[in-house]
Amino acid sequence: MYSERIKIIASEISENDRVVDVGCDHGYLSLYLKQNKLCAEIFASDIKESALNMAKTNFKKYNVKIKTILSDGFENIKEDYNTAVIAGMGTSTILKIISHPKTPDKLVLASNNDYYKLRLNLNKRGYKIVDEKAVWEKNHYYIILLCIKGKQKLKLKELLFGISNDDDYYKYLWKKNKELIKKVPIRKKIKLFYEMFLLKGLIEKK
Ligand SMILES: C[S@@+](CC[C@H](N)C(=O)[O-])C[C@H]1O[C@@H](n2cnc3c(N)ncnc32)[C@H](O)[C@@H]1O
């Protein structure tokens, strides 16, 4: 029931964290955190009533007490929290959610797309990325970021490929670009060649 992605997200949570699981959907992350006593408090929230109902059914099934909150991002969250997990959404949605003044200082983010834009905007908004993990699951890499309030200016290669230091992930990106390069117009080819050059540097450094 618990995917590797859920477990890795949970591994970024500490015992004193009071967590909002924003966009909890079926509630598996909240359930995993609660069952394994991995944090001080967990609140499960979602913008959709139907999602919250699914989460409630799961919490009941596994006999755990987790407060559920219907909310667009942090809008209706009145509880005391210091951490948020926002996972399984696109970068634009995540950036919109974290523009709310009640965004906490600690964030665990797992976007579905556009990691460059996400990393760049996090730095611009005064968050530093302190850990990053690449999880291979269902034929796809999921990127999980641990961010805390603080100054950071990532280099171009870090904005593009992250700080996971994961050789397999870098090799996967390099191969993906190699395939893509055959199919794109010249202007894009140059960009992809440059990215492959940067990736090669990261792979060879190891
Ligand atoms: C694909 S599910 C991800 C579920 C879970 N977080 C995960 O990573 O497995 C995305 C969930 O985010 C919710 N969602 C989308 N935008 C939201 C917002 N602005 N505020 C709260 N929840 C949102 C959706 O209703 C949906 O249940």
The ligand as an ORCA input file, in Angstrom:
! r2SCAN-3c Opt
* xyz 0 1
  C      -2.412     13.329     -7.398
  S      -3.051     13.719     -5.849
  C      -1.632     13.504     -4.821
  C      -1.963     12.806     -3.553
  C      -0.830     12.668     -2.561
  N      -0.413     13.962     -2.058
  C       0.335     11.936     -3.171
  O       1.360     12.559     -3.434
  O       0.246     10.721     -3.371
  C      -3.234     15.486     -5.832
  C      -4.219     15.955     -4.778
  O      -4.015     17.355     -4.579
  C      -5.262     17.971     -4.397
  N      -5.114     19.415     -4.657
  C      -4.904     20.027     -5.855
  N      -4.804     21.360     -5.672
  C      -4.936     21.599     -4.343
  C      -4.933     22.772     -3.538
  N      -4.783     23.983     -4.092
  N      -5.091     22.643     -2.214
  C      -5.262     21.417     -1.647
  N      -5.279     20.275     -2.352
  C      -5.119     20.359     -3.689
  C      -6.190     17.220     -5.355
  O      -7.539     17.361     -5.000
  C      -5.680     15.781     -5.203
  O      -6.383     15.085     -4.213
*
